[in-house]
Each structure stands twice: as C-alpha cells, then as structure tokens.
Amino acid sequence: MTERSGGPMISREQAVACLRVLGVDIPDPADDPDPMPRPMVLGLLLFMVEAAVIGDVDRLDQEVLRSGYQAGARAAAASAVRTEGADGRHAVTFVWTRAIEERLRRTALDLADTAVPTQEGVWGAAPAIAHGLDAVLALLASTSPPDPASLDQAEVVRLVRESLRAADTQLRAARAQLEKGREAIRELGYEA
C-alpha cells in the first residue's frame, strides 16, 4: 500500500510526528547516533494505538472500532485501485485479509516473546497456540489470493487444497500439544 508518489503510505517522519503528538519523546535523527528505523517507529505507533484501544474502548465500542478499521481497509484498497489499477471488488477483501494475517503474525511473535519458559517435561500453552494461529494463517492464504481473476478453477482448487493440508498439519500439531497438557495433568494425579 503506497501513496500516489510510490513512497510509503506512512513515512518515518509522519509516524514520528504522530508519536510526538501523543507525547512520546523521539529524538531528531541529527541528535541521535542510532535513530529508530521506520519499521520500529511504526511498531511503536501501532502499540500506542493498540494500548489506547485496550484502555479506552469498552466492549460496546468494539463494533464501532472495527468499522473504523474496515474503513481504513477500504481507503487503502481505493488507493490500490487508483495507483495500481487493482480490481476494486477484490481489493478491499485482499487488503482486509492481509491486515488480519499481519495481526495474527504479530500475535504469534508476541506470544513467542512473552511465553513463560517451562522446565523440561513441563507443559506450556504457547506451542499449542502457535500451531492454532498457523492453522488460521494457512486457511487465510487461500481466501484472498492477490489476483483471483487470473486463476483458473484448477489453480483455485490447488490453492485451497494446499491451504487445507497445511491447516490440518498445524491442527494435528496443536492437538498433540493439548494431549501433552492433558498427560501432564494426569501425571499430577488429576482427571484431564
């Protein structure tokens, strides 16, 4: 997703300006021997927005929040239609699906970083969750290919079949991790 000039949708400077408006102190690159790169600045901005949502938006507002997120996907898709000649009907679904995939990938990385280390032989939930997220990602891969109009039926079937197989593999791995959890409970003398 890029703006008309072909540059990034949000530049580093724009993201830094947003963070400064939010009260985050970001040194000027001239004053900082190791300035934050653009992806890191965007990650910080994303965290600030997500933290505001956690703290300020109650359950009743979630649908309104989601409609704003969808409006963003429509705006990004409209930009793709204007600048890249994308199919307008498919562009919103494609952008929305990619946004969900990225959110799930970030969630998987975050869970891996925050997983509590377990002792050898002690069960932890992180592997089961990771496999479950990988199964969802595998299914999403077939729901919105980049250019569906260019695919014939055999190619669509191949994409869906590969997606289903990958998801099934991940779900089997998740089930195996859940069984390890049950076994750990049984070893403690409890019913699982």
N, C-alpha and C positions, 0 to 999 in steps of 0.2 A: 504494500500500500504506500504509494508515494503521492506527493503533491504534483501539480502540473509541471513544475520545473524538473521533475525527475529526481529531486532530492528526497531526503527522508520526510515522512509525514510529520514528525515532531523532531526538530533539531535538538542538539545538546543544549544550545543557548535557550531555546524556548522552554525545555524541561527545567533548566536551572532557574529561569525566570519564574516559572510556576512554583518551584520549591521555595524560592525566596519570598514569594507572596504568602506562602504557608508558614513562613517563619523559620525555615531551615537555612542555616548559615553555610553557604557554599563559597569557598574562596574563588577569586578570579584566577583563570589559568596562568596569568602573568605572575601572580603571587604564590602559586602553588607548584612546587617542583614535580609533583606527581598528581596531576589533576585527574578526577574521576572520568573514565571514558563514558561515552554516550550511553551504552547499554546499562552501565551501573547507575547513571543518573536516572534513566528511565525506570530501572528497578526500584530505586528509592522513591521516585514519584508514585509508582504503582503501589508500593507499600503504604505510603501516606494516604492515598485514596482508599485503599482497602481497609486500613486502620480506621479511617473516618466512617466508613460504611459499618464496620463492626461496632463502633462506639455510638453512632448516631442514628442508625436506621433500625427500626423495630420490625418485627415480622410482618406487620400490616403494610409496611412500606416496601417490602421486598419486590412485590409485583411492579410497583411504580419504578423502583430502581432498575429492575430488569427491562422495563420498557425503554428506559434511557439507554441501557446497554444495547438493546436491539436497534434503537435509533442511530447509535454510533456505527453499528454494522451496516445499516442501510446507507449512511453517509459515506462510509469507506467504500462500499460497493458502488455507489453512484460515482465516486471518484474514479474507480477502476473502469467503469463503463465509459466515462468521459475521456480518460487518458489512454486507456489500453484497448478500447473497443470491446470490452468483455460483454457477454450476454447478460443483460440486466436481470432476467428472470432467475438465472442461476447464480449471479454474483452475490446476492445477499446470503443465500444458503451457504455458498462456498466460504465467504468471509466469516459468517457466524460459526460454521463448523471449525474453521481454522482457529478462531478465538477460543472455542471450547477445548480443542486439542492442546493449545498452548497453556491454557489454565490448568488442564489435567497434568501436563508435563511438569509445570512449575510445582504443582501439588506433590507429584511423585518425588521430585528433587527435594522439596521442603521436608517431606516425611522422612526421606533417607537421611537428611542432615539432622533431624530432630529425634530420630529413633534412639530409644534408650538402649545402650549396649547390654546384651544379656550374656550370662555366663554360658560356657559350653554346656549344651544339653538343656538349657532353659529356653522355653518358648517365648517368642515375641510376636506381636501382631504385624510389624512392618512388612515382612515378606509377603504375607497373605494380601495385605492392602496393595502393595506394589503390583502383584500379579493381577489383582482385580482391576486396577487402573489400566494396566497394559492390555487387558481384555477389552475394556471400553475403547481404548485408543485404536486397537485393531479393528473394531467394528466401525468406528468413525471413519477410518481410512477409505471405506467403500461407499459411505453415504453421500459424499460430495467430491467426486474427482475434479481436477482442475478444468477439464474441458469435456463435459459429458456428451456434447453433440458430436464430438469426433470419434466416439466409441461405438463399435457395433455391438450387437447383442452378445456375441461370444466373448468380447473383451469385458463387458459388464459382468457376465457370469463368472469369468476368471477372477476379476477383482473381488466380487462378493465371496466366491469360494475360498480364495486366499485369506480374506478377512475373517471368515467364519473359522477356518482351520487355525489361524493364529490366535483368535479369541478362545477357541476351545483348548488349545495348548496352555494358554495362560490360566484359564479357569481350572483346568486339571491341576496345575501347579498351586493355585490358590487353595483348592480343596485339600491337596496334600499338606499344605501348611496348617490348615484348620484341623486336620486329623492329628498333626503333631501337637497342637494345642490341647485337643481332647485327651490324647495319650498322656500329656503332662499332668492334666487334672486327675486322670485315673491313677497315675503313679503316686499321687499325693493321697490316694485313698478315697476320692470323691467320685460321684457319678458325673459323667460328662454329658 
